[in-house]
Every structure is written in structure tokens, then in C-alpha cells.
Amino acid sequence: MLIAHSKLAQQVGLQKSQIFIADKGDIVEYKNDKMRMSGRVQAGNILIDGIGVGDVGNIVLRDRKLLSQDGIFTVVITLSRRQKKIAAGPEIVSRGFVYVRESEELLEESRKLVHKIVEKYVNKDTFEWTNIKQEIRDTLSSYLFQQTKKDQ
């Protein structure tokens, strides 16, 4: 935009020497009816998030960028250890990954895969939640990539 404004200024008669395109931190000084570049100060982006200023870290920004590009696909399931069965779910929550109305078959197949994995584990003598989560993650990641060519 600065370059476009510079060209516009030249079209209306200003000389290139009268036009300044400053970068972040450049000091443009106006004194005695003359302008000149007179130095630099340290400058960068200040990020505002809600009521906080400058408190958004690089990790948060990276996560937001990934979410904006890839979306999120989450499985919610409630298990009863005592009864060794699924108490509720599995429910699939997808935001920005696939358009839900056009992907009912994909979501239903994902639910079936999760249900099958959980049933396999809850019927065992020992109940290892870590193993269940890992197998769900691995199986769904592979299935979703095959179907959508998107990484999860």
C-alpha cells in the first residue's frame, strides 16, 4: 500500500525525493519545512489478544496458525471402568477440518472405528487409557489422511 501511495503521489506531481516509504522503526523527521530520515528505533509487532497486550506467545500463535490451516478433529467418549463399557459417545467434533454436512459418512465411519477400538480394550482385564488413546489417534489419523489427504 505504501508503494501504491508513493506512485499516486508521483502522479499528482510530487518528486521521488519528497516521498518517504518508512519501515517499522524508521524515524522520519519534519523540521524547518523539510523531511528527512533521521535514524531507527527498535520496533516489532505488538499483539493484542482480548484485554492483554503483548502477552501472546509464539507457541499460541503457531497453534492458531495450524488450527486456521488444518482445523481440529476431536473424539469425545465417556467410559465406565466399573461396568467395562462405553457410557456415552463416541462423539466427533470437527471444526475447520471438513464440512460436516458433506462428511456425514466420514464422521460415522470414524465413530465406528473409535467404538471398535474402545470395545477391544474395555473387555481386557487391565484398562490402559494411554493405549486406547494412542490407538484411536493412530487409526483415525491414518483413516482421515486416506480419505481427505489432510494431516491430523
MODELLER restraints for C-alpha pairs under 7 A, 6 or more apart:
rsr = mdl.restraints
at = mdl.atoms
rsr.add(forms.Gaussian(group=physical.xy_distance, feature=features.Distance(at['CA:2:A'], at['CA:21:A']), mean=6.34, stdev=0.5))
rsr.add(forms.Gaussian(group=physical.xy_distance, feature=features.Distance(at['CA:6:A'], at['CA:19:A']), mean=6.45, stdev=0.5))
rsr.add(forms.Gaussian(group=physical.xy_distance, feature=features.Distance(at['CA:10:A'], at['CA:16:A']), mean=6.83, stdev=0.5))
rsr.add(forms.Gaussian(group=physical.xy_distance, feature=features.Distance(at['CA:24:A'], at['CA:43:A']), mean=6.01, stdev=0.5))
rsr.add(forms.Gaussian(group=physical.xy_distance, feature=features.Distance(at['CA:24:A'], at['CA:44:A']), mean=6.88, stdev=0.5))
rsr.add(forms.Gaussian(group=physical.xy_distance, feature=features.Distance(at['CA:25:A'], at['CA:40:A']), mean=5.19, stdev=0.5))
rsr.add(forms.Gaussian(group=physical.xy_distance, feature=features.Distance(at['CA:25:A'], at['CA:41:A']), mean=4.78, stdev=0.5))
rsr.add(forms.Gaussian(group=physical.xy_distance, feature=features.Distance(at['CA:25:A'], at['CA:42:A']), mean=5.69, stdev=0.5))
rsr.add(forms.Gaussian(group=physical.xy_distance, feature=features.Distance(at['CA:25:A'], at['CA:43:A']), mean=4.95, stdev=0.5))
rsr.add(forms.Gaussian(group=physical.xy_distance, feature=features.Distance(at['CA:26:A'], at['CA:39:A']), mean=6.08, stdev=0.5))
rsr.add(forms.Gaussian(group=physical.xy_distance, feature=features.Distance(at['CA:26:A'], at['CA:40:A']), mean=4.49, stdev=0.5))
rsr.add(forms.Gaussian(group=physical.xy_distance, feature=features.Distance(at['CA:26:A'], at['CA:41:A']), mean=6.50, stdev=0.5))
rsr.add(forms.Gaussian(group=physical.xy_distance, feature=features.Distance(at['CA:27:A'], at['CA:37:A']), mean=5.81, stdev=0.5))
rsr.add(forms.Gaussian(group=physical.xy_distance, feature=features.Distance(at['CA:27:A'], at['CA:38:A']), mean=5.53, stdev=0.5))
rsr.add(forms.Gaussian(group=physical.xy_distance, feature=features.Distance(at['CA:27:A'], at['CA:39:A']), mean=5.22, stdev=0.5))
rsr.add(forms.Gaussian(group=physical.xy_distance, feature=features.Distance(at['CA:27:A'], at['CA:40:A']), mean=5.41, stdev=0.5))
rsr.add(forms.Gaussian(group=physical.xy_distance, feature=features.Distance(at['CA:28:A'], at['CA:35:A']), mean=6.77, stdev=0.5))
rsr.add(forms.Gaussian(group=physical.xy_distance, feature=features.Distance(at['CA:28:A'], at['CA:36:A']), mean=5.71, stdev=0.5))
rsr.add(forms.Gaussian(group=physical.xy_distance, feature=features.Distance(at['CA:28:A'], at['CA:37:A']), mean=4.59, stdev=0.5))
rsr.add(forms.Gaussian(group=physical.xy_distance, feature=features.Distance(at['CA:28:A'], at['CA:38:A']), mean=5.97, stdev=0.5))
rsr.add(forms.Gaussian(group=physical.xy_distance, feature=features.Distance(at['CA:29:A'], at['CA:35:A']), mean=5.46, stdev=0.5))
rsr.add(forms.Gaussian(group=physical.xy_distance, feature=features.Distance(at['CA:29:A'], at['CA:36:A']), mean=5.36, stdev=0.5))
rsr.add(forms.Gaussian(group=physical.xy_distance, feature=features.Distance(at['CA:29:A'], at['CA:37:A']), mean=6.11, stdev=0.5))
rsr.add(forms.Gaussian(group=physical.xy_distance, feature=features.Distance(at['CA:29:A'], at['CA:38:A']), mean=6.12, stdev=0.5))
rsr.add(forms.Gaussian(group=physical.xy_distance, feature=features.Distance(at['CA:30:A'], at['CA:36:A']), mean=6.65, stdev=0.5))
rsr.add(forms.Gaussian(group=physical.xy_distance, feature=features.Distance(at['CA:46:A'], at['CA:54:A']), mean=5.25, stdev=0.5))
rsr.add(forms.Gaussian(group=physical.xy_distance, feature=features.Distance(at['CA:47:A'], at['CA:53:A']), mean=6.05, stdev=0.5))
rsr.add(forms.Gaussian(group=physical.xy_distance, feature=features.Distance(at['CA:47:A'], at['CA:54:A']), mean=4.84, stdev=0.5))
rsr.add(forms.Gaussian(group=physical.xy_distance, feature=features.Distance(at['CA:47:A'], at['CA:56:A']), mean=6.49, stdev=0.5))
rsr.add(forms.Gaussian(group=physical.xy_distance, feature=features.Distance(at['CA:48:A'], at['CA:54:A']), mean=5.88, stdev=0.5))
rsr.add(forms.Gaussian(group=physical.xy_distance, feature=features.Distance(at['CA:49:A'], at['CA:56:A']), mean=6.80, stdev=0.5))
rsr.add(forms.Gaussian(group=physical.xy_distance, feature=features.Distance(at['CA:70:A'], at['CA:96:A']), mean=6.78, stdev=0.5))
rsr.add(forms.Gaussian(group=physical.xy_distance, feature=features.Distance(at['CA:70:A'], at['CA:97:A']), mean=5.85, stdev=0.5))
rsr.add(forms.Gaussian(group=physical.xy_distance, feature=features.Distance(at['CA:71:A'], at['CA:95:A']), mean=5.56, stdev=0.5))
rsr.add(forms.Gaussian(group=physical.xy_distance, feature=features.Distance(at['CA:71:A'], at['CA:96:A']), mean=4.07, stdev=0.5))
rsr.add(forms.Gaussian(group=physical.xy_distance, feature=features.Distance(at['CA:71:A'], at['CA:97:A']), mean=4.29, stdev=0.5))
rsr.add(forms.Gaussian(group=physical.xy_distance, feature=features.Distance(at['CA:72:A'], at['CA:94:A']), mean=5.68, stdev=0.5))
rsr.add(forms.Gaussian(group=physical.xy_distance, feature=features.Distance(at['CA:72:A'], at['CA:95:A']), mean=5.29, stdev=0.5))
rsr.add(forms.Gaussian(group=physical.xy_distance, feature=features.Distance(at['CA:72:A'], at['CA:96:A']), mean=6.32, stdev=0.5))
rsr.add(forms.Gaussian(group=physical.xy_distance, feature=features.Distance(at['CA:72:A'], at['CA:97:A']), mean=5.74, stdev=0.5))
rsr.add(forms.Gaussian(group=physical.xy_distance, feature=features.Distance(at['CA:73:A'], at['CA:93:A']), mean=5.82, stdev=0.5))
rsr.add(forms.Gaussian(group=physical.xy_distance, feature=features.Distance(at['CA:73:A'], at['CA:94:A']), mean=4.51, stdev=0.5))
rsr.add(forms.Gaussian(group=physical.xy_distance, feature=features.Distance(at['CA:73:A'], at['CA:95:A']), mean=6.65, stdev=0.5))
rsr.add(forms.Gaussian(group=physical.xy_distance, feature=features.Distance(at['CA:73:A'], at['CA:97:A']), mean=6.64, stdev=0.5))
rsr.add(forms.Gaussian(group=physical.xy_distance, feature=features.Distance(at['CA:74:A'], at['CA:92:A']), mean=5.78, stdev=0.5))
rsr.add(forms.Gaussian(group=physical.xy_distance, feature=features.Distance(at['CA:74:A'], at['CA:93:A']), mean=5.02, stdev=0.5))
rsr.add(forms.Gaussian(group=physical.xy_distance, feature=features.Distance(at['CA:74:A'], at['CA:94:A']), mean=6.30, stdev=0.5))
rsr.add(forms.Gaussian(group=physical.xy_distance, feature=features.Distance(at['CA:75:A'], at['CA:90:A']), mean=6.48, stdev=0.5))
rsr.add(forms.Gaussian(group=physical.xy_distance, feature=features.Distance(at['CA:75:A'], at['CA:91:A']), mean=5.78, stdev=0.5))
rsr.add(forms.Gaussian(group=physical.xy_distance, feature=features.Distance(at['CA:75:A'], at['CA:92:A']), mean=4.81, stdev=0.5))
rsr.add(forms.Gaussian(group=physical.xy_distance, feature=features.Distance(at['CA:75:A'], at['CA:93:A']), mean=6.36, stdev=0.5))
rsr.add(forms.Gaussian(group=physical.xy_distance, feature=features.Distance(at['CA:76:A'], at['CA:89:A']), mean=6.52, stdev=0.5))
rsr.add(forms.Gaussian(group=physical.xy_distance, feature=features.Distance(at['CA:76:A'], at['CA:90:A']), mean=5.60, stdev=0.5))
rsr.add(forms.Gaussian(group=physical.xy_distance, feature=features.Distance(at['CA:76:A'], at['CA:91:A']), mean=5.04, stdev=0.5))
rsr.add(forms.Gaussian(group=physical.xy_distance, feature=features.Distance(at['CA:76:A'], at['CA:92:A']), mean=6.35, stdev=0.5))
rsr.add(forms.Gaussian(group=physical.xy_distance, feature=features.Distance(at['CA:77:A'], at['CA:88:A']), mean=5.87, stdev=0.5))
rsr.add(forms.Gaussian(group=physical.xy_distance, feature=features.Distance(at['CA:77:A'], at['CA:89:A']), mean=4.73, stdev=0.5))
rsr.add(forms.Gaussian(group=physical.xy_distance, feature=features.Distance(at['CA:77:A'], at['CA:90:A']), mean=4.55, stdev=0.5))
rsr.add(forms.Gaussian(group=physical.xy_distance, feature=features.Distance(at['CA:77:A'], at['CA:91:A']), mean=6.33, stdev=0.5))
rsr.add(forms.Gaussian(group=physical.xy_distance, feature=features.Distance(at['CA:78:A'], at['CA:86:A']), mean=6.10, stdev=0.5))
rsr.add(forms.Gaussian(group=physical.xy_distance, feature=features.Distance(at['CA:78:A'], at['CA:87:A']), mean=5.27, stdev=0.5))
rsr.add(forms.Gaussian(group=physical.xy_distance, feature=features.Distance(at['CA:78:A'], at['CA:88:A']), mean=4.93, stdev=0.5))
rsr.add(forms.Gaussian(group=physical.xy_distance, feature=features.Distance(at['CA:78:A'], at['CA:89:A']), mean=6.38, stdev=0.5))
rsr.add(forms.Gaussian(group=physical.xy_distance, feature=features.Distance(at['CA:79:A'], at['CA:85:A']), mean=6.02, stdev=0.5))
rsr.add(forms.Gaussian(group=physical.xy_distance, feature=features.Distance(at['CA:79:A'], at['CA:86:A']), mean=4.58, stdev=0.5))
rsr.add(forms.Gaussian(group=physical.xy_distance, feature=features.Distance(at['CA:79:A'], at['CA:87:A']), mean=5.10, stdev=0.5))
rsr.add(forms.Gaussian(group=physical.xy_distance, feature=features.Distance(at['CA:80:A'], at['CA:86:A']), mean=6.11, stdev=0.5))
rsr.add(forms.Gaussian(group=physical.xy_distance, feature=features.Distance(at['CA:80:A'], at['CA:87:A']), mean=5.75, stdev=0.5))
rsr.add(forms.Gaussian(group=physical.xy_distance, feature=features.Distance(at['CA:84:A'], at['CA:122:A']), mean=5.30, stdev=0.5))
rsr.add(forms.Gaussian(group=physical.xy_distance, feature=features.Distance(at['CA:84:A'], at['CA:123:A']), mean=6.55, stdev=0.5))
rsr.add(forms.Gaussian(group=physical.xy_distance, feature=features.Distance(at['CA:85:A'], at['CA:122:A']), mean=6.27, stdev=0.5))
rsr.add(forms.Gaussian(group=physical.xy_distance, feature=features.Distance(at['CA:90:A'], at['CA:111:A']), mean=5.89, stdev=0.5))
rsr.add(forms.Gaussian(group=physical.xy_distance, feature=features.Distance(at['CA:90:A'], at['CA:114:A']), mean=6.90, stdev=0.5))
rsr.add(forms.Gaussian(group=physical.xy_distance, feature=features.Distance(at['CA:90:A'], at['CA:115:A']), mean=6.63, stdev=0.5))
rsr.add(forms.Gaussian(group=physical.xy_distance, feature=features.Distance(at['CA:91:A'], at['CA:111:A']), mean=6.95, stdev=0.5))
rsr.add(forms.Gaussian(group=physical.xy_distance, feature=features.Distance(at['CA:92:A'], at['CA:107:A']), mean=6.81, stdev=0.5))
rsr.add(forms.Gaussian(group=physical.xy_distance, feature=features.Distance(at['CA:92:A'], at['CA:111:A']), mean=6.93, stdev=0.5))
rsr.add(forms.Gaussian(group=physical.xy_distance, feature=features.Distance(at['CA:110:A'], at['CA:140:A']), mean=6.72, stdev=0.5))
rsr.add(forms.Gaussian(group=physical.xy_distance, feature=features.Distance(at['CA:114:A'], at['CA:136:A']), mean=6.03, stdev=0.5))
rsr.add(forms.Gaussian(group=physical.xy_distance, feature=features.Distance(at['CA:117:A'], at['CA:136:A']), mean=6.79, stdev=0.5))
rsr.add(forms.Gaussian(group=physical.xy_distance, feature=features.Distance(at['CA:118:A'], at['CA:132:A']), mean=6.51, stdev=0.5))
rsr.add(forms.Gaussian(group=physical.xy_distance, feature=features.Distance(at['CA:121:A'], at['CA:127:A']), mean=6.74, stdev=0.5))
rsr.add(forms.Gaussian(group=physical.xy_distance, feature=features.Distance(at['CA:121:A'], at['CA:132:A']), mean=6.78, stdev=0.5))
rsr.add(forms.Gaussian(group=physical.xy_distance, feature=features.Distance(at['CA:141:A'], at['CA:152:A']), mean=5.68, stdev=0.5))
rsr.add(forms.Gaussian(group=physical.xy_distance, feature=features.Distance(at['CA:145:A'], at['CA:151:A']), mean=5.74, stdev=0.5))
